[in-house]
Amino acid sequence: MGIRFYCPNGHKLNVKEFQAGQRGICPKCHARFDIPFASTREAGSKDLPIAKEWEKKAKAEGLFPFDKKETKPSLDNINLNALSNDVDLVPGFLEANAAGHSGIITTEAMVKAASHDPQPVPQPMPQPVVPRLPDPFEGPADIVWYVRPASGEQLGPVDRDIIKRWLAENRIAQDTLVWREGWADWKNAGDVFEQLASQKNLFGF
């Protein structure tokens, strides 16, 4: 049956009973009001004369809402936390969404409509790219190498084939110092050889 009443400017309105006590906006004149808890007009009644007078004056001044196009807002810009019972909403949106609601849109209906917006799909975090080390064996095959393990002894001179064999046999650790002809100083093996650098990046040290 619903609740029948007039807006402040005399337009007849009809809403569902569960909307009693809520705030609403008239889709014709955009006047704000509190929805009563019981009907205040009879069924089949017409708009009050004040409504016709208001529309006539609004048309004369070029303010009647149906005489101009309204820009319809996007629900993406609605902050649900900022909605209040004042319902300060754009008239064009109310008119577009009032169908099936007896010409009135309420705060509750606004929140319900906004809740159907699709949520953005979270994107996976990009995986860090481990930079590749330059090839330490680049250059002539007879370049001289020296190795100084943690025990303090110094091995060399040796060629790159022996260094590769020692790497395969795990005789060179990350903290082993190595030097090759052309370098200004000794270097940690973990900063030189790719297979040792990948282990260092995997465990974080």
N, C-alpha and C positions, 0 to 999 in steps of 0.2 A: 504493500500500500504506500509506504514511503512517508516523507514529511514534506508538506506543501507550505510554502511561505513566499513572501515578496522580498526582493533585494531592497536596499535603502532608496533606490530610485524607482521602485514600483514595478520591476519586471517579475513575473511569476516564475517560481523555481520549484523543482521537485527533486528530492534526493533520497537515497536509501536511509533506513532507520539507523544503521550502524554508524552513519556519519554525523549523528547528533552530537552537538557540542564542539565540533571541529570548526576550523576557520576555512572560509571559502571565498571565491571571487566570482562575481557575476560575469558570464561570458559576453554579455551584451554591453554593459557599461563599465565593467571592471571594478565595480565598487566592492570593497571588502566587508565582510560581515561574519558574525558567529551564527552557525546553524542552530536553530532552536531544537528543543527536545520533543516538541509536538507541533502538529500542523497549526498554522495561524491563518490559513485561507481555505475556502471550500473548493472541492473538486470542480473542474470546469470553469472556474473563474478566469477572467481576462486580466491583462496588464492594467495596472492602475493608471489613471490619467497622467500622473506625474511622470510616468515612463515615456509616454508619447511626447509630453512637453520637453522632457530632457533630450530625446532623440531629435526633435525638431530644432532645438537650439544648437545641439552639437553639429547637426548637418549644416546649419547656417554659418557656423564658425569653422567648418572644415575639420572638425575634431571627431566625427563619428567613426568609430573603429573599423566599421566595415566598408568605409569609403576609401581606404588606403591599404596597401599591402604591408603586412608586418613581417619582419625578419624573424624566422623561427630559430630559437636558440638550440644548440646541441646539448644533449644530456651529458656529453663528455666534460662540459665545463661546470657541471653542477657539483657543489661541495655539499654532500649529504650531512656533514657535521655542522654546517652553517645554517641548515634549514630551521626555521622557527615557525611559530603559529601565525606570524604576520603574513606569511605567504607573499613575499615581495617578488612576484614572478612576472614574466613578460606576457602580455595579453595574447599575442599570436600563438604562443605555446598552449595556453588554456583553451583557445578556440579549437585548435587542432586535436586536442586530447579529450575534449568534453563529450564527444559522441558516445552514447551508451551510458553516460553518467548524469543524465537529466540536465546537461548544460553547466555542471559545476565540477571543478577539479579541486581536490583538497590536498593538504600536506601529505596525508597518508598515501594517496594515489600517486603523488609526485615521487615519493620515495620508492614505491613499488615499481614505477616505470623505470626509474634510474637504476634499480637493482638488476635489470635485465641486460644492461650493457655488457658486451663481451669483454672479458678481462684479458690484458696482454699476456702472451705466453712467455715465460721467462726464458731467456737465452742462456745456453751453457757458457761457462767461463772459458776463454781461450787457454789452451795449454801452453806453458812457457816453452820457447824454442831454445834448446841448448846449442850454443854456437860451436861449430866445428873448429878444431885446432888445425893450424897449418901442418903440412906433412914434414916431420922432422928429418926424414930420410931423403928429402929432395936435394939433388946435387950429385956430384961424383960419388961413385961407389967406394972410393978409397979414402973418404974423409975419416979422420981419426976421432974416436970416441973414448971417453973416460967415464967410469962409474965409481961412485963413492957411497956404499950402503951405510946404514945406521951404525954398523959396527965400527966404522971409522977407517977401514982399509980402503985403498984406492986400487981399482982394477983398470988396466989399459996399458998401452993403447990397443983398441980393438976396432974392427970395422962394423958396418951397420948390420951385416948378416948375423954376427954374434949377438949384437944388441937385440935383434928381432927374436933370436932363439931364447935369450934370457927372459925376454918379455913373455914368450909362450910358456916358459917353464916357471913363471911367477917368481923369478929370482930378483926382479926389479919391482919395488913397492912404490906407493905414492910418494913417500917421504925420501926415497932414494935420490941423491944428487947425481945429475948427469951433466956432462960437458962435451961439446963437439967442436971441432975446428971451425973457427969463424965466430964463435960466441964470445962475448966480452966477460961473461961470468957463468958460474954454475947455476943450474935450474933444478927445481923439484920435478921428478919424473911425472907426477900427477898433473903438472902444468904443460907437459910436453907431449905425452903419448895419449892418443885418443881413448884407448881401452882403459887406461887408468883414470882419465878425466871423467869418463862416463860413470865409473864407480863412485868417484868423488861427488858428482852431482846427484847420484841416486841416494846416497846416505846423508848428504848435506854437510860433509866435512872432507 
